[in-house]
Amino acid sequence: MSFTVAFPALEPRERYKLLCATIVPRPIALVTSVGRDGVVNAAPFSFFNVFSEEPPLIVLGLQHKPDAAPKDTTRNIAETGVFVVNLVDEGLAEAMNVCAIDFPPQISEIEAAGLTLVAGLDVAAPRIAQAPFALECRRSVSLAFGPHRELLVGEVLRLHAREGLIDPERLRVDTGAYHPVGRLFGDGYARQRDRFELKREMYEEWRASRCDR
């Protein structure tokens, strides 16, 4: 017998368990931002995805602290309007996990994780040199959904890629050289090495293939 449950009847933590364990794998954004005090913050987000190519937009789900105070990334973006999304691959996974630690203000996630920062070209926020790809972004709009959640839409201004990952002439990503990590649930993550292709057919092709049977 199948299982069903009405979400209004569940506690937020129960909804979180079901949503995060079923919507997998999710891409990971290791977001770097800088506050007005000049302190750089790095934090991972798996409530993240691409939204549009025209205009070029990404979306981030930002969380507030239990007392509804904004976390560092949320506050920094609100103050400066810019940030960088660093994509996470297998080589960056361990450092990304270090950045998820709730360090006290006097300890830098960047230093603790052994990461190197490179100044942004179009935004006043640095990117992570070890990231396979980095997207310099400007806040487009931010929507609050209650006291603890924000949906941030950011416009991508510039993309940086590690050498060898993009063909500069054809703008093709070398998917054989790029090994992204996906977030599952809890402490679970997934490598993306087992891949397969499904050709998207035109309607006429699909119809013809059915008529041949």
Secondary structure, DSSP 8 states (H G I E B T S, - for coil): ------GGGS-HHHHHHHHHHHS--EE-EEEEEE-TT--EEEEEESSEEEEEETTEEEEEEEEB-TTS-B-HHHHHHHHHSEEEEEE-BGGGHHHHHHHTS---TTS-HHHHTT--EE--SSSSS-EETT-SEEEEEEEEEEEE-SSSEEEEEEEEEEEEE-TTSEETTTTEE-TTT--BEEE-STT-EEE-----------HHHHHHHHHT-
